Amino acid sequence: MQRTADFNTLFSPFSLAGKRLRNRITHASMSLLSTPAGRVTDRFIQYHANRAAGGAALSVTEPLAMMRHQANLPRIQVWQHEDADELRRLAEAVEGKDCRLLGQIQDAGRGRHFPGRNPEAIGASALPDDLSWTVPRALTGAEIRGLIGEIADSAAFLKSCGFSGVEISAGHGHLFHQFLSPWSNSRQDEYGGSWEGRTRIVAELVSALRDACDMDFIIGLKLPGDDGVRGSIGPAEAAILGDLLTRSREVDYVCFAGGAHARTLEMHTPDRHGPAMPYMGFIKELRHHLNGVPLMALGRITDPAEADGILSRGEAELIALGRPLVADPAWPRKAAQGRTWDIRYCLSCNTCWGAIIMMHVPIACVNNPRVAQPDEVDFAPRRAERRKRVVIVGTGIAGLEAAWVAAARGHEVTVLGASDHLGGKAWLREQLPGGETVSSIYDYQTTAARRAGARFELGRRVTAAEIIAAEPDAVVLATGSRMIPPAWLPADVLQEGMVGDLRACLPEVLRHDGRQPGTAVLFDTDHTEGTYAAAEALRHRFERMLIVTPRDTIANDVQMVTRQGILRRMAEQHITVVPLSEPRWSDGCEEGQLEIVNLYNGDVILVEDLALLTYATPRVPDDVLAEPLRAAGITVIAVGDARAPGEMLFATASGNAAGLAV
Ligand SMILES: Cc1cc2nc3c(=O)[nH]c(=O)nc-3n(C[C@H](O)[C@H](O)[C@H](O)COP(=O)(O)O)c2cc1C
């Protein structure tokens, strides 16, 4: 790997349990949802092999099934000691690329992220999970010791398959965290009652792992640094945990994370509405409570300069990157080669979390359409056999993705944009609260497209006839979508432009500073993240703000960690949510009155000082160009919203596929 003088500390070697790490970068444990049958899959191997090929020095898997009672989970079943060949193939694919592979040890205990209770849950005490209300069965002392034995046995098996170590997940509100916290552990036996008692299960596990796997086996420990729950574990308590659990010096590194369950789930994967590196405040303090055991810094560290700064200021010895290495597995390689401009940066949008937890599909990323593909690392699209003339209509992230990929394949690419800025809806999203990171998608795409020779013609809406006259071999249609006006809005009101959709009203709202008297009403049957960022922008502009929806709550289509933040911000900013309702248009609206009717009981709320009425509704493709172009015999590929209005994830994925298809 070619090195530059930059980021010297980040790229200096390190050693854990006598094993050499080529640099300080760890791939943090990420659940991939790609082992549905509990067996190692090619996709699982490819994902980890790619992070190793991209330059990470250490990679932690998602939780593996290390205990017999985890037999029915869709995790790689290690406790059975079967599948050794596949585990070896996995280890070789990672270790063979000079990256140490660790298997994660975790049990969710009473924690559950989806509806329903877990009847199989085990826990420290029979106290309810604050998210699913699951009440676990409290483990007996003998059962605890049994589990420790099973885990140690599984870890020894992993070692025999070529793994370099394990990481104990004792944070994030899971089983070990539940033992550590006085909030979830009310035991009076040797596994509760005091900090020594509550840490005993982890301390005994560490010793058992050391005994079973010897000194040349890495044991990492992920602890809660601040779980955000009153009476549980804040930084002061984390310092006690850190001290008690490192005294024996059997642990090789400690890493601190945030959050537990329910209200603090959003702290697990801090998003773009908060500061960069939000855990560093407590991490650098906790460093002094680890008896000299190396500390791994974690949490929204997205940029090589940030990572190198943490290390060179002596705030930690190692850096863990979760989402940033999903977005770009070649992040380490590119940083080492001085190609930071070429990194596809993590947006901290948590779409990856939504994929596995809400959509129940393998991990995916808005800024990386090729997660776990064989060509993912430093993706360079294969050259086309014949150079074609390709026209891309639209400059949103779907069109730009198609543009750079097609241009990099050697095609003659012209990008046509009605607007004179790039990014489409993503550009608008960037102007809204929590939007600063969005531009990293289209900045990357634009730079890559220009580098590959794509031409841009912006600021003018083209006609089908003009495109046909240019005689393209193929057209990628990335012309977006438009919102369907709600049925309660009379056609003449729409025609007169008295009420417009959310996107149409935003530029005007954003142009002004200061608050205007009156109430802004947003009718919401969209329920995606951008709508609530826009609601926040409206709230800054108007005295009062109401979101009216026919559903039982808002943000139904947003995954849980992001929804939690949305609900919190709506509450903090006193944005009133009116569920199960829709507006009723009447003559009074013109005098600034609006009736909001409950769809179930007919009750009416009267808004008497209406200052703005707008709507966010499902969208239909804006694809009027498709038919005339196809009629002229031109190959047309619609991408993004122009194909099927939806998430950014689909926009970049369909753009990437189109770029490869033309
Ligand atoms: C999609 C997703 C899956 C995750 N799965 C795990 C997991 O299985 N085990 C774990 O300890 N942490 C898991 N995490 C948390 C990460 O390891 C990490 O602590 C968190 O994302 C913050 O780091 P980052 O900002 O670098 O992503 C997951 C996070 C995400 C976004």
The ligand as an ORCA input file, in Angstrom:
! r2SCAN-3c Opt
* xyz 0 1
  C     -26.486     -1.513     10.946
  C     -25.756     -1.595     12.246
  C     -25.551     -2.817     12.848
  C     -24.847     -2.897     14.050
  N     -24.650     -4.116     14.619
  C     -23.916     -4.210     15.758
  C     -23.665     -5.472     16.359
  O     -24.117     -6.500     15.875
  N     -22.912     -5.504     17.485
  C     -22.405     -4.361     18.056
  O     -21.719     -4.426     19.066
  N     -22.642     -3.158     17.511
  C     -23.375     -3.060     16.377
  N     -23.603     -1.847     15.828
  C     -23.026     -0.653     16.462
  C     -21.649     -0.356     15.858
  O     -20.722     -1.344     16.156
  C     -21.117      0.969     16.397
  O     -21.013      0.861     17.794
  C     -22.004      2.165     16.046
  O     -22.489      2.068     14.726
  C     -21.249      3.489     16.206
  O     -20.110      3.488     15.398
  P     -20.054      4.223     13.942
  O     -20.467      5.636     14.160
  O     -18.618      4.096     13.507
  O     -21.004      3.505     13.056
  C     -24.340     -1.731     14.649
  C     -24.565     -0.506     14.043
  C     -25.267     -0.422     12.859
  C     -25.461      0.923     12.212
*
